[in-house]
Amino acid sequence: MDRDIDALNDEMKAAGIRVFVGGLHPASSAKSLRRQPDGKVLITDGPYLKTAEHVGGFWVLEAANLEEALAWGRKAAVACRASVEVRPFH
């Protein structure tokens, strides 16, 4: 899988669409910060949402349109062997 993701990153760079890419440590390493009613912020160990799935990393791409973004998303789903979400970026 790592080899496939590296190849996809190289393909994205060659196509000139990759703006940023980042892998994330496991969700178990997260710290969650929640504002309390008194205005203080409580910091707890673990992810913000309790879920069986988590984000392992992300790409920011400069695609011409949604169809192009989805085409790259398909390649990412194959390389990562996992579900991929495509969203516009503000």
PDB file of N, CA, C and O in Angstrom:
ATOM      1  N   MET A   1       0.823  -1.184   0.000  1.00  0.00           N
ATOM      2  CA  MET A   1       0.000   0.000   0.000  1.00  0.00           C
ATOM      3  C   MET A   1       0.870   1.252   0.000  1.00  0.00           C
ATOM      4  O   MET A   1       0.596   2.189  -0.750  1.00  0.00           O
ATOM      5  N   ASP A   2       1.910   1.285   0.825  1.00  0.00           N
ATOM      6  CA  ASP A   2       2.779   2.472   0.875  1.00  0.00           C
ATOM      7  C   ASP A   2       3.374   2.776  -0.497  1.00  0.00           C
ATOM      8  O   ASP A   2       3.464   3.936  -0.896  1.00  0.00           O
ATOM      9  N   ARG A   3       3.780   1.730  -1.216  1.00  0.00           N
ATOM     10  CA  ARG A   3       4.342   1.909  -2.560  1.00  0.00           C
ATOM     11  C   ARG A   3       3.306   2.515  -3.514  1.00  0.00           C
ATOM     12  O   ARG A   3       3.626   3.392  -4.316  1.00  0.00           O
ATOM     13  N   ASP A   4       2.062   2.035  -3.417  1.00  0.00           N
ATOM     14  CA  ASP A   4       0.994   2.561  -4.274  1.00  0.00           C
ATOM     15  C   ASP A   4       0.683   4.019  -3.957  1.00  0.00           C
ATOM     16  O   ASP A   4       0.445   4.817  -4.863  1.00  0.00           O
ATOM     17  N   ILE A   5       0.684   4.362  -2.683  1.00  0.00           N
ATOM     18  CA  ILE A   5       0.434   5.759  -2.289  1.00  0.00           C
ATOM     19  C   ILE A   5       1.588   6.653  -2.742  1.00  0.00           C
ATOM     20  O   ILE A   5       1.362   7.766  -3.217  1.00  0.00           O
ATOM     21  N   ASP A   6       2.825   6.168  -2.596  1.00  0.00           N
ATOM     22  CA  ASP A   6       3.977   6.946  -3.085  1.00  0.00           C
ATOM     23  C   ASP A   6       3.879   7.176  -4.589  1.00  0.00           C
ATOM     24  O   ASP A   6       4.162   8.273  -5.070  1.00  0.00           O
ATOM     25  N   ALA A   7       3.478   6.141  -5.336  1.00  0.00           N
ATOM     26  CA  ALA A   7       3.333   6.273  -6.791  1.00  0.00           C
ATOM     27  C   ALA A   7       2.236   7.281  -7.131  1.00  0.00           C
ATOM     28  O   ALA A   7       2.387   8.078  -8.057  1.00  0.00           O
ATOM     29  N   LEU A   8       1.137   7.245  -6.384  1.00  0.00           N
ATOM     30  CA  LEU A   8       0.058   8.205  -6.614  1.00  0.00           C
ATOM     31  C   LEU A   8       0.529   9.626  -6.310  1.00  0.00           C
ATOM     32  O   LEU A   8       0.212  10.554  -7.054  1.00  0.00           O
ATOM     33  N   ASN A   9       1.276   9.802  -5.233  1.00  0.00           N
ATOM     34  CA  ASN A   9       1.820  11.127  -4.912  1.00  0.00           C
ATOM     35  C   ASN A   9       2.719  11.630  -6.042  1.00  0.00           C
ATOM     36  O   ASN A   9       2.659  12.802  -6.414  1.00  0.00           O
ATOM     37  N   ASP A  10       3.548  10.741  -6.586  1.00  0.00           N
ATOM     38  CA  ASP A  10       4.412  11.126  -7.704  1.00  0.00           C
ATOM     39  C   ASP A  10       3.587  11.526  -8.919  1.00  0.00           C
ATOM     40  O   ASP A  10       3.915  12.495  -9.604  1.00  0.00           O
ATOM     41  N   GLU A  11       2.510  10.776  -9.190  1.00  0.00           N
ATOM     42  CA  GLU A  11       1.630  11.082 -10.318  1.00  0.00           C
ATOM     43  C   GLU A  11       0.947  12.437 -10.130  1.00  0.00           C
ATOM     44  O   GLU A  11       0.828  13.216 -11.075  1.00  0.00           O
ATOM     45  N   MET A  12       0.505  12.708  -8.911  1.00  0.00           N
ATOM     46  CA  MET A  12      -0.132  14.000  -8.625  1.00  0.00           C
ATOM     47  C   MET A  12       0.850  15.154  -8.801  1.00  0.00           C
ATOM     48  O   MET A  12       0.502  16.194  -9.359  1.00  0.00           O
ATOM     49  N   LYS A  13       2.086  14.962  -8.319  1.00  0.00           N
ATOM     50  CA  LYS A  13       3.107  16.007  -8.483  1.00  0.00           C
ATOM     51  C   LYS A  13       3.390  16.243  -9.957  1.00  0.00           C
ATOM     52  O   LYS A  13       3.474  17.389 -10.398  1.00  0.00           O
ATOM     53  N   ALA A  14       3.538  15.163 -10.725  1.00  0.00           N
ATOM     54  CA  ALA A  14       3.825  15.289 -12.155  1.00  0.00           C
ATOM     55  C   ALA A  14       2.699  15.997 -12.897  1.00  0.00           C
ATOM     56  O   ALA A  14       2.944  16.730 -13.854  1.00  0.00           O
ATOM     57  N   ALA A  15       1.453  15.773 -12.448  1.00  0.00           N
ATOM     58  CA  ALA A  15       0.296  16.423 -13.073  1.00  0.00           C
ATOM     59  C   ALA A  15       0.150  17.880 -12.636  1.00  0.00           C
ATOM     60  O   ALA A  15      -0.632  18.629 -13.220  1.00  0.00           O
ATOM     61  N   GLY A  16       0.905  18.282 -11.606  1.00  0.00           N
ATOM     62  CA  GLY A  16       0.869  19.664 -11.141  1.00  0.00           C
ATOM     63  C   GLY A  16      -0.390  20.036 -10.373  1.00  0.00           C
ATOM     64  O   GLY A  16      -0.735  21.215 -10.289  1.00  0.00           O
ATOM     65  N   ILE A  17      -1.082  19.044  -9.809  1.00  0.00           N
ATOM     66  CA  ILE A  17      -2.334  19.362  -9.105  1.00  0.00           C
ATOM     67  C   ILE A  17      -2.194  19.277  -7.585  1.00  0.00           C
ATOM     68  O   ILE A  17      -3.072  19.743  -6.858  1.00  0.00           O
ATOM     69  N   ARG A  18      -1.116  18.695  -7.107  1.00  0.00           N
ATOM     70  CA  ARG A  18      -0.966  18.499  -5.669  1.00  0.00           C
ATOM     71  C   ARG A  18      -0.512  19.788  -5.001  1.00  0.00           C
ATOM     72  O   ARG A  18       0.537  20.339  -5.335  1.00  0.00           O
ATOM     73  N   VAL A  19      -1.317  20.264  -4.049  1.00  0.00           N
ATOM     74  CA  VAL A  19      -0.992  21.460  -3.286  1.00  0.00           C
ATOM     75  C   VAL A  19      -0.343  21.082  -1.961  1.00  0.00           C
ATOM     76  O   VAL A  19       0.650  21.682  -1.549  1.00  0.00           O
ATOM     77  N   PHE A  20      -0.912  20.082  -1.299  1.00  0.00           N
ATOM     78  CA  PHE A  20      -0.421  19.659   0.013  1.00  0.00           C
ATOM     79  C   PHE A  20      -0.869  18.227   0.259  1.00  0.00           C
ATOM     80  O   PHE A  20      -1.944  17.826  -0.187  1.00  0.00           O
ATOM     81  N   VAL A  21      -0.060  17.462   0.960  1.00  0.00           N
ATOM     82  CA  VAL A  21      -0.419  16.109   1.365  1.00  0.00           C
ATOM     83  C   VAL A  21       0.101  15.891   2.782  1.00  0.00           C
ATOM     84  O   VAL A  21       1.179  16.366   3.136  1.00  0.00           O
ATOM     85  N   GLY A  22      -0.666  15.176   3.579  1.00  0.00           N
ATOM     86  CA  GLY A  22      -0.223  14.906   4.943  1.00  0.00           C
ATOM     87  C   GLY A  22      -0.825  13.628   5.486  1.00  0.00           C
ATOM     88  O   GLY A  22      -2.024  13.386   5.348  1.00  0.00           O
ATOM     89  N   GLY A  23       0.000  12.821   6.097  1.00  0.00           N
ATOM     90  CA  GLY A  23      -0.465  11.633   6.802  1.00  0.00           C
ATOM     91  C   GLY A  23      -0.661  11.980   8.264  1.00  0.00           C
ATOM     92  O   GLY A  23       0.015  12.859   8.798  1.00  0.00           O
ATOM     93  N   LEU A  24      -1.570  11.300   8.899  1.00  0.00           N
ATOM     94  CA  LEU A  24      -1.866  11.572  10.303  1.00  0.00           C
ATOM     95  C   LEU A  24      -1.501  10.372  11.171  1.00  0.00           C
ATOM     96  O   LEU A  24      -1.594   9.226  10.731  1.00  0.00           O
ATOM     97  N   HIS A  25      -1.089  10.644  12.395  1.00  0.00           N
ATOM     98  CA  HIS A  25      -0.861   9.572  13.363  1.00  0.00           C
ATOM     99  C   HIS A  25      -2.211   8.933  13.695  1.00  0.00           C
ATOM    100  O   HIS A  25      -3.252   9.518  13.394  1.00  0.00           O
ATOM    101  N   PRO A  26      -2.218   7.759  14.303  1.00  0.00           N
ATOM    102  CA  PRO A  26      -3.489   7.100  14.634  1.00  0.00           C
ATOM    103  C   PRO A  26      -4.395   7.981  15.495  1.00  0.00           C
ATOM    104  O   PRO A  26      -3.921   8.830  16.251  1.00  0.00           O
ATOM    105  N   ALA A  27      -5.703   7.764  15.368  1.00  0.00           N
ATOM    106  CA  ALA A  27      -6.678   8.543  16.131  1.00  0.00           C
ATOM    107  C   ALA A  27      -6.441   8.436  17.629  1.00  0.00           C
ATOM    108  O   ALA A  27      -6.788   9.346  18.382  1.00  0.00           O
ATOM    109  N   SER A  28      -5.856   7.336  18.063  1.00  0.00           N
ATOM    110  CA  SER A  28      -5.592   7.152  19.496  1.00  0.00           C
ATOM    111  C   SER A  28      -4.588   8.170  20.036  1.00  0.00           C
ATOM    112  O   SER A  28      -4.506   8.367  21.249  1.00  0.00           O
ATOM    113  N   SER A  29      -3.825   8.819  19.154  1.00  0.00           N
ATOM    114  CA  SER A  29      -2.846   9.815  19.606  1.00  0.00           C
ATOM    115  C   SER A  29      -3.440  11.224  19.698  1.00  0.00           C
ATOM    116  O   SER A  29      -2.754  12.170  20.084  1.00  0.00           O
ATOM    117  N   ALA A  30      -4.717  11.352  19.340  1.00  0.00           N
ATOM    118  CA  ALA A  30      -5.364  12.668  19.312  1.00  0.00           C
ATOM    119  C   ALA A  30      -5.632  13.216  20.715  1.00  0.00           C
ATOM    120  O   ALA A  30      -5.742  12.465  21.684  1.00  0.00           O
ATOM    121  N   LYS A  31      -5.730  14.507  20.793  1.00  0.00           N
ATOM    122  CA  LYS A  31      -6.205  15.228  21.977  1.00  0.00           C
ATOM    123  C   LYS A  31      -7.431  16.011  21.535  1.00  0.00           C
ATOM    124  O   LYS A  31      -7.403  16.669  20.495  1.00  0.00           O
ATOM    125  N   SER A  32      -8.487  15.949  22.298  1.00  0.00           N
ATOM    126  CA  SER A  32      -9.714  16.676  21.973  1.00  0.00           C
ATOM    127  C   SER A  32      -9.874  17.846  22.934  1.00  0.00           C
ATOM    128  O   SER A  32      -9.669  17.712  24.140  1.00  0.00           O
ATOM    129  N   LEU A  33     -10.240  18.979  22.383  1.00  0.00           N
ATOM    130  CA  LEU A  33     -10.442  20.184  23.188  1.00  0.00           C
ATOM    131  C   LEU A  33     -11.895  20.603  23.068  1.00  0.00           C
ATOM    132  O   LEU A  33     -12.417  20.786  21.968  1.00  0.00           O
ATOM    133  N   ARG A  34     -12.543  20.753  24.218  1.00  0.00           N
ATOM    134  CA  ARG A  34     -13.959  21.117  24.239  1.00  0.00           C
ATOM    135  C   ARG A  34     -14.175  22.305  25.176  1.00  0.00           C
ATOM    136  O   ARG A  34     -13.731  22.308  26.325  1.00  0.00           O
ATOM    137  N   ARG A  35     -14.865  23.306  24.651  1.00  0.00           N
ATOM    138  CA  ARG A  35     -15.199  24.470  25.472  1.00  0.00           C
ATOM    139  C   ARG A  35     -16.266  24.054  26.474  1.00  0.00           C
ATOM    140  O   ARG A  35     -17.240  23.390  26.120  1.00  0.00           O
ATOM    141  N   GLN A  36     -16.076  24.443  27.708  1.00  0.00           N
ATOM    142  CA  GLN A  36     -17.012  24.136  28.778  1.00  0.00           C
ATOM    143  C   GLN A  36     -17.946  25.329  29.016  1.00  0.00           C
ATOM    144  O   GLN A  36     -17.633  26.443  28.595  1.00  0.00           O
ATOM    145  N   PRO A  37     -19.081  25.114  29.680  1.00  0.00           N
ATOM    146  CA  PRO A  37     -20.027  26.209  29.930  1.00  0.00           C
ATOM    147  C   PRO A  37     -19.406  27.396  30.663  1.00  0.00           C
ATOM    148  O   PRO A  37     -19.842  28.533  30.482  1.00  0.00           O
ATOM    149  N   ASP A  38     -18.384  27.136  31.494  1.00  0.00           N
ATOM    150  CA  ASP A  38     -17.744  28.229  32.233  1.00  0.00           C
ATOM    151  C   ASP A  38     -16.695  28.969  31.397  1.00  0.00           C
ATOM    152  O   ASP A  38     -16.031  29.878  31.894  1.00  0.00           O
ATOM    153  N   GLY A  39     -16.547  28.574  30.117  1.00  0.00           N
ATOM    154  CA  GLY A  39     -15.594  29.236  29.231  1.00  0.00           C
ATOM    155  C   GLY A  39     -14.225  28.592  29.198  1.00  0.00           C
ATOM    156  O   GLY A  39     -13.423  28.901  28.317  1.00  0.00           O
ATOM    157  N   LYS A  40     -13.935  27.699  30.141  1.00  0.00           N
ATOM    158  CA  LYS A  40     -12.656  27.001  30.133  1.00  0.00           C
ATOM    159  C   LYS A  40     -12.679  25.927  29.052  1.00  0.00           C
ATOM    160  O   LYS A  40     -13.740  25.565  28.544  1.00  0.00           O
ATOM    161  N   VAL A  41     -11.504  25.425  28.710  1.00  0.00           N
ATOM    162  CA  VAL A  41     -11.385  24.384  27.690  1.00  0.00           C
ATOM    163  C   VAL A  41     -10.858  23.115  28.346  1.00  0.00           C
ATOM    164  O   VAL A  41      -9.807  23.123  28.987  1.00  0.00           O
ATOM    165  N   LEU A  42     -11.597  22.034  28.179  1.00  0.00           N
ATOM    166  CA  LEU A  42     -11.223  20.726  28.701  1.00  0.00           C
ATOM    167  C   LEU A  42     -10.458  19.967  27.628  1.00  0.00           C
ATOM    168  O   LEU A  42     -10.925  19.851  26.495  1.00  0.00           O
ATOM    169  N   ILE A  43      -9.284  19.450  27.981  1.00  0.00           N
ATOM    170  CA  ILE A  43      -8.478  18.655  27.052  1.00  0.00           C
ATOM    171  C   ILE A  43      -8.539  17.204  27.514  1.00  0.00           C
ATOM    172  O   ILE A  43      -8.242  16.896  28.669  1.00  0.00           O
ATOM    173  N   THR A  44      -8.928  16.315  26.596  1.00  0.00           N
ATOM    174  CA  THR A  44      -9.004  14.889  26.907  1.00  0.00           C
ATOM    175  C   THR A  44      -8.215  14.099  25.874  1.00  0.00           C
ATOM    176  O   THR A  44      -7.994  14.567  24.757  1.00  0.00           O
ATOM    177  N   ASP A  45      -7.792  12.901  26.253  1.00  0.00           N
ATOM    178  CA  ASP A  45      -7.097  12.008  25.338  1.00  0.00           C
ATOM    179  C   ASP A  45      -8.099  11.355  24.404  1.00  0.00           C
ATOM    180  O   ASP A  45      -9.213  11.018  24.807  1.00  0.00           O
ATOM    181  N   GLY A  46      -7.696  11.179  23.154  1.00  0.00           N
ATOM    182  CA  GLY A  46      -8.514  10.469  22.195  1.00  0.00           C
ATOM    183  C   GLY A  46      -9.176  11.385  21.186  1.00  0.00           C
ATOM    184  O   GLY A  46      -9.158  12.609  21.323  1.00  0.00           O
ATOM    185  N   PRO A  47      -9.760  10.772  20.172  1.00  0.00           N
ATOM    186  CA  PRO A  47     -10.376  11.552  19.092  1.00  0.00           C
ATOM    187  C   PRO A  47     -11.632  12.276  19.548  1.00  0.00           C
ATOM    188  O   PRO A  47     -12.251  11.907  20.546  1.00  0.00           O
ATOM    189  N   TYR A  48     -12.000  13.313  18.803  1.00  0.00           N
ATOM    190  CA  TYR A  48     -13.196  14.098  19.087  1.00  0.00           C
ATOM    191  C   TYR A  48     -14.447  13.252  18.915  1.00  0.00           C
ATOM    192  O   TYR A  48     -15.359  13.306  19.740  1.00  0.00           O
ATOM    193  N   LEU A  49     -14.488  12.474  17.846  1.00  0.00           N
ATOM    194  CA  LEU A  49     -15.635  11.600  17.588  1.00  0.00           C
ATOM    195  C   LEU A  49     -15.259  10.152  17.875  1.00  0.00           C
ATOM    196  O   LEU A  49     -14.169   9.707  17.516  1.00  0.00           O
ATOM    197  N   LYS A  50     -16.137   9.437  18.506  1.00  0.00           N
ATOM    198  CA  LYS A  50     -15.931   8.011  18.748  1.00  0.00           C
ATOM    199  C   LYS A  50     -16.481   7.264  17.537  1.00  0.00           C
ATOM    200  O   LYS A  50     -17.694   7.208  17.330  1.00  0.00           O
ATOM    201  N   THR A  51     -15.587   6.694  16.744  1.00  0.00           N
ATOM    202  CA  THR A  51     -15.988   6.005  15.529  1.00  0.00           C
ATOM    203  C   THR A  51     -15.000   4.891  15.218  1.00  0.00           C
ATOM    204  O   THR A  51     -13.851   4.930  15.658  1.00  0.00           O
ATOM    205  N   ALA A  52     -15.444   3.913  14.468  1.00  0.00           N
ATOM    206  CA  ALA A  52     -14.571   2.805  14.089  1.00  0.00           C
ATOM    207  C   ALA A  52     -13.609   3.221  12.975  1.00  0.00           C
ATOM    208  O   ALA A  52     -12.564   2.595  12.799  1.00  0.00           O
ATOM    209  N   GLU A  53     -13.949   4.265  12.226  1.00  0.00           N
ATOM    210  CA  GLU A  53     -13.101   4.739  11.138  1.00  0.00           C
ATOM    211  C   GLU A  53     -12.468   6.061  11.527  1.00  0.00           C
ATOM    212  O   GLU A  53     -13.002   6.795  12.359  1.00  0.00           O
ATOM    213  N   HIS A  54     -11.336   6.359  10.926  1.00  0.00           N
ATOM    214  CA  HIS A  54     -10.709   7.648  11.163  1.00  0.00           C
ATOM    215  C   HIS A  54      -9.971   8.090   9.911  1.00  0.00           C
ATOM    216  O   HIS A  54      -9.716   7.287   9.014  1.00  0.00           O
ATOM    217  N   VAL A  55      -9.636   9.349   9.857  1.00  0.00           N
ATOM    218  CA  VAL A  55      -8.889   9.910   8.738  1.00  0.00           C
ATOM    219  C   VAL A  55      -7.418   9.577   8.940  1.00  0.00           C
ATOM    220  O   VAL A  55      -6.829   9.910   9.969  1.00  0.00           O
ATOM    221  N   GLY A  56      -6.833   8.918   7.946  1.00  0.00           N
ATOM    222  CA  GLY A  56      -5.426   8.543   8.037  1.00  0.00           C
ATOM    223  C   GLY A  56      -4.507   9.577   7.412  1.00  0.00           C
ATOM    224  O   GLY A  56      -3.307   9.598   7.685  1.00  0.00           O
ATOM    225  N   GLY A  57      -5.069  10.430   6.580  1.00  0.00           N
ATOM    226  CA  GLY A  57      -4.291  11.460   5.915  1.00  0.00           C
ATOM    227  C   GLY A  57      -5.177  12.177   4.923  1.00  0.00           C
ATOM    228  O   GLY A  57      -6.366  11.877   4.811  1.00  0.00           O
ATOM    229  N   PHE A  58      -4.600  13.127   4.200  1.00  0.00           N
ATOM    230  CA  PHE A  58      -5.406  13.875   3.244  1.00  0.00           C
ATOM    231  C   PHE A  58      -4.517  14.514   2.196  1.00  0.00           C
ATOM    232  O   PHE A  58      -3.321  14.726   2.393  1.00  0.00           O
ATOM    233  N   TRP A  59      -5.153  14.812   1.075  1.00  0.00           N
ATOM    234  CA  TRP A  59      -4.533  15.568  -0.008  1.00  0.00           C
ATOM    235  C   TRP A  59      -5.338  16.835  -0.221  1.00  0.00           C
ATOM    236  O   TRP A  59      -6.562  16.826  -0.090  1.00  0.00           O
ATOM    237  N   VAL A  60      -4.665  17.919  -0.546  1.00  0.00           N
ATOM    238  CA  VAL A  60      -5.310  19.118  -1.053  1.00  0.00           C
ATOM    239  C   VAL A  60      -4.846  19.222  -2.505  1.00  0.00           C
ATOM    240  O   VAL A  60      -3.657  19.379  -2.785  1.00  0.00           O
ATOM    241  N   LEU A  61      -5.819  19.129  -3.426  1.00  0.00           N
ATOM    242  CA  LEU A  61      -5.517  19.154  -4.850  1.00  0.00           C
ATOM    243  C   LEU A  61      -6.161  20.364  -5.501  1.00  0.00           C
ATOM    244  O   LEU A  61      -7.200  20.842  -5.047  1.00  0.00           O
ATOM    245  N   GLU A  62      -5.553  20.853  -6.549  1.00  0.00           N
ATOM    246  CA  GLU A  62      -6.139  21.939  -7.324  1.00  0.00           C
ATOM    247  C   GLU A  62      -6.681  21.331  -8.615  1.00  0.00           C
ATOM    248  O   GLU A  62      -6.010  21.330  -9.647  1.00  0.00           O
ATOM    249  N   ALA A  63      -7.903  20.816  -8.537  1.00  0.00           N
ATOM    250  CA  ALA A  63      -8.544  20.177  -9.680  1.00  0.00           C
ATOM    251  C   ALA A  63      -9.361  21.205 -10.462  1.00  0.00           C
ATOM    252  O   ALA A  63      -9.857  22.180  -9.899  1.00  0.00           O
ATOM    253  N   ALA A  64      -9.490  20.971 -11.761  1.00  0.00           N
ATOM    254  CA  ALA A  64     -10.241  21.886 -12.618  1.00  0.00           C
ATOM    255  C   ALA A  64     -11.734  21.866 -12.312  1.00  0.00           C
ATOM    256  O   ALA A  64     -12.422  22.875 -12.474  1.00  0.00           O
ATOM    257  N   ASN A  65     -12.232  20.707 -11.868  1.00  0.00           N
ATOM    258  CA  ASN A  65     -13.662  20.571 -11.597  1.00  0.00           C
ATOM    259  C   ASN A  65     -13.895  19.316 -10.736  1.00  0.00           C
ATOM    260  O   ASN A  65     -12.962  18.582 -10.410  1.00  0.00           O
ATOM    261  N   LEU A  66     -15.151  19.100 -10.386  1.00  0.00           N
ATOM    262  CA  LEU A  66     -15.494  17.964  -9.534  1.00  0.00           C
ATOM    263  C   LEU A  66     -15.165  16.636 -10.208  1.00  0.00           C
ATOM    264  O   LEU A  66     -14.709  15.705  -9.544  1.00  0.00           O
ATOM    265  N   GLU A  67     -15.387  16.538 -11.502  1.00  0.00           N
ATOM    266  CA  GLU A  67     -15.096  15.281 -12.203  1.00  0.00           C
ATOM    267  C   GLU A  67     -13.622  14.912 -12.103  1.00  0.00           C
ATOM    268  O   GLU A  67     -13.284  13.750 -11.882  1.00  0.00           O
ATOM    269  N   GLU A  68     -12.751  15.892 -12.264  1.00  0.00           N
ATOM    270  CA  GLU A  68     -11.313  15.626 -12.138  1.00  0.00           C
ATOM    271  C   GLU A  68     -10.972  15.225 -10.706  1.00  0.00           C
ATOM    272  O   GLU A  68     -10.189  14.300 -10.489  1.00  0.00           O
ATOM    273  N   ALA A  69     -11.551  15.913  -9.736  1.00  0.00           N
ATOM    274  CA  ALA A  69     -11.304  15.577  -8.328  1.00  0.00           C
ATOM    275  C   ALA A  69     -11.752  14.151  -8.030  1.00  0.00           C
ATOM    276  O   ALA A  69     -11.058  13.419  -7.324  1.00  0.00           O
ATOM    277  N   LEU A  70     -12.899  13.753  -8.558  1.00  0.00           N
ATOM    278  CA  LEU A  70     -13.398  12.391  -8.342  1.00  0.00           C
ATOM    279  C   LEU A  70     -12.510  11.352  -9.017  1.00  0.00           C
ATOM    280  O   LEU A  70     -12.345  10.249  -8.496  1.00  0.00           O
ATOM    281  N   ALA A  71     -11.940  11.686 -10.163  1.00  0.00           N
ATOM    282  CA  ALA A  71     -11.022  10.759 -10.831  1.00  0.00           C
ATOM    283  C   ALA A  71      -9.793  10.513  -9.958  1.00  0.00           C
ATOM    284  O   ALA A  71      -9.334   9.378  -9.829  1.00  0.00           O
ATOM    285  N   TRP A  72      -9.262  11.582  -9.358  1.00  0.00           N
ATOM    286  CA  TRP A  72      -8.132  11.415  -8.441  1.00  0.00           C
ATOM    287  C   TRP A  72      -8.575  10.666  -7.183  1.00  0.00           C
ATOM    288  O   TRP A  72      -7.821   9.858  -6.642  1.00  0.00           O
ATOM    289  N   GLY A  73      -9.788  10.933  -6.724  1.00  0.00           N
ATOM    290  CA  GLY A  73     -10.315  10.215  -5.562  1.00  0.00           C
ATOM    291  C   GLY A  73     -10.410   8.721  -5.808  1.00  0.00           C
ATOM    292  O   GLY A  73     -10.123   7.922  -4.916  1.00  0.00           O
ATOM    293  N   ARG A  74     -10.813   8.336  -7.017  1.00  0.00           N
ATOM    294  CA  ARG A  74     -10.861   6.905  -7.362  1.00  0.00           C
ATOM    295  C   ARG A  74      -9.479   6.281  -7.247  1.00  0.00           C
ATOM    296  O   ARG A  74      -9.322   5.193  -6.694  1.00  0.00           O
ATOM    297  N   LYS A  75      -8.474   6.983  -7.777  1.00  0.00           N
ATOM    298  CA  LYS A  75      -7.098   6.472  -7.696  1.00  0.00           C
ATOM    299  C   LYS A  75      -6.645   6.366  -6.240  1.00  0.00           C
ATOM    300  O   LYS A  75      -5.950   5.422  -5.865  1.00  0.00           O
ATOM    301  N   ALA A  76      -7.045   7.339  -5.429  1.00  0.00           N
ATOM    302  CA  ALA A  76      -6.667   7.320  -4.011  1.00  0.00           C
ATOM    303  C   ALA A  76      -7.326   6.151  -3.277  1.00  0.00           C
ATOM    304  O   ALA A  76      -6.690   5.503  -2.446  1.00  0.00           O
ATOM    305  N   ALA A  77      -8.592   5.881  -3.578  1.00  0.00           N
ATOM    306  CA  ALA A  77      -9.292   4.768  -2.937  1.00  0.00           C
ATOM    307  C   ALA A  77      -8.611   3.441  -3.262  1.00  0.00           C
ATOM    308  O   ALA A  77      -8.512   2.564  -2.404  1.00  0.00           O
ATOM    309  N   VAL A  78      -8.144   3.294  -4.500  1.00  0.00           N
ATOM    310  CA  VAL A  78      -7.444   2.074  -4.899  1.00  0.00           C
ATOM    311  C   VAL A  78      -6.093   1.985  -4.193  1.00  0.00           C
ATOM    312  O   VAL A  78      -5.751   0.943  -3.634  1.00  0.00           O
ATOM    313  N   ALA A  79      -5.322   3.078  -4.219  1.00  0.00           N
ATOM    314  CA  ALA A  79      -3.989   3.072  -3.610  1.00  0.00           C
ATOM    315  C   ALA A  79      -4.047   2.854  -2.108  1.00  0.00           C
ATOM    316  O   ALA A  79      -3.222   2.132  -1.549  1.00  0.00           O
ATOM    317  N   CYS A  80      -5.031   3.484  -1.444  1.00  0.00           N
ATOM    318  CA  CYS A  80      -5.129   3.417   0.016  1.00  0.00           C
ATOM    319  C   CYS A  80      -5.871   2.177   0.511  1.00  0.00           C
ATOM    320  O   CYS A  80      -5.814   1.827   1.690  1.00  0.00           O
ATOM    321  N   ARG A  81      -6.577   1.516  -0.430  1.00  0.00           N
ATOM    322  CA  ARG A  81      -7.380   0.351  -0.044  1.00  0.00           C
ATOM    323  C   ARG A  81      -8.378   0.714   1.061  1.00  0.00           C
ATOM    324  O   ARG A  81      -8.603  -0.045   2.004  1.00  0.00           O
ATOM    325  N   ALA A  82      -8.963   1.902   0.906  1.00  0.00           N
ATOM    326  CA  ALA A  82      -9.898   2.418   1.916  1.00  0.00           C
ATOM    327  C   ALA A  82     -10.839   3.409   1.267  1.00  0.00           C
ATOM    328  O   ALA A  82     -10.634   3.835   0.130  1.00  0.00           O
ATOM    329  N   SER A  83     -11.874   3.769   2.006  1.00  0.00           N
ATOM    330  CA  SER A  83     -12.813   4.785   1.522  1.00  0.00           C
ATOM    331  C   SER A  83     -12.114   6.135   1.448  1.00  0.00           C
ATOM    332  O   SER A  83     -11.222   6.439   2.239  1.00  0.00           O
ATOM    333  N   VAL A  84     -12.540   6.928   0.485  1.00  0.00           N
ATOM    334  CA  VAL A  84     -11.983   8.259   0.274  1.00  0.00           C
ATOM    335  C   VAL A  84     -13.157   9.233   0.166  1.00  0.00           C
ATOM    336  O   VAL A  84     -14.184   8.924  -0.440  1.00  0.00           O
ATOM    337  N   GLU A  85     -12.991  10.392   0.752  1.00  0.00           N
ATOM    338  CA  GLU A  85     -14.021  11.445   0.679  1.00  0.00           C
ATOM    339  C   GLU A  85     -13.454  12.599  -0.139  1.00  0.00           C
ATOM    340  O   GLU A  85     -12.306  12.999   0.059  1.00  0.00           O
ATOM    341  N   VAL A  86     -14.252  13.130  -1.050  1.00  0.00           N
ATOM    342  CA  VAL A  86     -13.847  14.277  -1.867  1.00  0.00           C
ATOM    343  C   VAL A  86     -14.743  15.446  -1.469  1.00  0.00           C
ATOM    344  O   VAL A  86     -15.968  15.329  -1.443  1.00  0.00           O
ATOM    345  N   ARG A  87     -14.103  16.582  -1.157  1.00  0.00           N
ATOM    346  CA  ARG A  87     -14.856  17.796  -0.783  1.00  0.00           C
ATOM    347  C   ARG A  87     -14.197  19.013  -1.386  1.00  0.00           C
ATOM    348  O   ARG A  87     -12.975  19.056  -1.524  1.00  0.00           O
ATOM    349  N   PRO A  88     -14.997  20.009  -1.748  1.00  0.00           N
ATOM    350  CA  PRO A  88     -14.409  21.287  -2.161  1.00  0.00           C
ATOM    351  C   PRO A  88     -13.714  21.941  -0.961  1.00  0.00           C
ATOM    352  O   PRO A  88     -14.082  21.706   0.190  1.00  0.00           O
ATOM    353  N   PHE A  89     -12.727  22.747  -1.246  1.00  0.00           N
ATOM    354  CA  PHE A  89     -11.957  23.461  -0.218  1.00  0.00           C
ATOM    355  C   PHE A  89     -12.217  24.938  -0.383  1.00  0.00           C
ATOM    356  O   PHE A  89     -12.212  25.444  -1.505  1.00  0.00           O
ATOM    357  N   HIS A  90     -12.443  25.636   0.704  1.00  0.00           N
ATOM    358  CA  HIS A  90     -12.693  27.086   0.639  1.00  0.00           C
ATOM    359  C   HIS A  90     -11.413  27.820   0.374  1.00  0.00           C
ATOM    360  O   HIS A  90     -11.413  29.047   0.284  1.00  0.00           O
TER     361      HIS A  90
END
